Amino acid sequence: MSLAPGIDPSLVTGAWREGDHPGDRQFAQVGDIALDSGKTLPDVRIAYETWGTFDGSNAVLVLHALTGDSHVAGTAGPGHPTAGWWDTLVGPGRAIDTDRLYVVAPNILGGCQGTTGPASLDRDGFHWGGSFPALTVRDQVRAEAALADRLGVERWHAVVGGSAGGMRALEWAVEHPAQVDRLFLLATSAAASAEQIALSRTQVAAIETDPAWYGGDYYDGPQGPLAGLDLARRIAHIAYRCEGELADRFGRAVQGDGTWAVDSYLQHHGAKLVRRFDANSYVILTSAMDTHDIGRDRGGVAAALARVTARTVVAGIDSDRLYPLHQQQELADLIPTAEDLRIVTSAHGHDGFLIESDQVGELARALLRAGRGS
């Protein structure tokens, strides 16, 4: 595979590693985590960031999507290659108001920005690499629950998440209903669909067929599976946006070098991810999303969603072709404490949950300020 422009051929991984600047990260050792596979992941560390002051009842858990991290708010700088991914929503006086709320944002289990994942070192001092165990969404929430225990958070004022973060937020409300007061679900579903799994498996195949994959054991090599990760991101990014936006922005335009404008756009986003992410984590996290089924071993989706007691807002993006509105409608219909489905208008497809900060912020602000039982 050839590398796209903008990718450093000497790069092995974009993961945060021991010795790198911690940035605003804090770290918690949460012990061993029992996994759905029957295995145990030992000595798990969670990287997280916080904003505001904890008063015992004002904690809000914000859960990132597939390639996000704990840096929800703040500037780019040492330790953080990009600015906060929800910086317009989280902060003093903003929709998720850190003047009155204590916001906690952990990096996901299996991720690559400080939490235990394939790029981390095992007990013997070697990179986990291809031996890192498969994870489920439930495993990831177990790690987040262990973090809550370490932080002394007995009950979340709210749990908020979009896309893959929404999967974990939903799992929190179903598995730990007594610990979640309010629930905000954005552009997510009760279970991964056949199409979502098909797209994710194609992305994983793009990484695993890269000659530099080496079964996931590439950290000590001259180069990581950068071309595969780049291609996986390009496939994903097509699904994250929508046909109308691509048509309006690029049409059939060709650049001066003969490259299709839309192809150059995808190359840019692929290269951008490669510089800050890890191919192994992409495989582990994408595969975990495939396991998402809130009704598994709980009597089905309806029975599982009936366990939710949190005041709930479910929102979908009208142009989302990856997580179409009918998936959010199912959640709104079956969660007994949910309000009517809220629809966010956007020209940006699935990524609208990150981009439409005014509309999303309005929904978040209303939910977080609402009184119990009102």
Secondary structure as UniProt FT lines:
FT   TURN            5..6
FT   TURN            9..10
FT   TURN            18..19
FT   TURN            23..24
FT   STRAND          26..34
FT   TURN            36..37
FT   STRAND          40..51
FT   STRAND          59..63
FT   TURN            66..67
FT   TURN            78..79
FT   TURN            85..89
FT   STRAND          90..91
FT   TURN            92..93
FT   STRAND          96..97
FT   TURN            98..100
FT   STRAND          102..106
FT   TURN            109..110
FT   TURN            118..119
FT   TURN            123..124
FT   HELIX           129..131
FT   HELIX           137..151
FT   STRAND          158..162
FT   HELIX           164..175
FT   HELIX           177..179
FT   STRAND          182..186
FT   HELIX           194..208
FT   TURN            211..212
FT   HELIX           214..216
FT   TURN            219..220
FT   HELIX           226..240
FT   HELIX           243..249
FT   TURN            250..252
FT   TURN            256..257
FT   HELIX           261..274
FT   TURN            275..276
FT   HELIX           279..290
FT   TURN            294..299
FT   HELIX           301..305
FT   TURN            306..307
FT   STRAND          311..317
FT   TURN            318..319
FT   HELIX           325..334
FT   TURN            336..337
FT   STRAND          342..344
FT   HELIX           349..351
FT   HELIX           352..355
FT   HELIX           357..369
FT   TURN            372..373
//
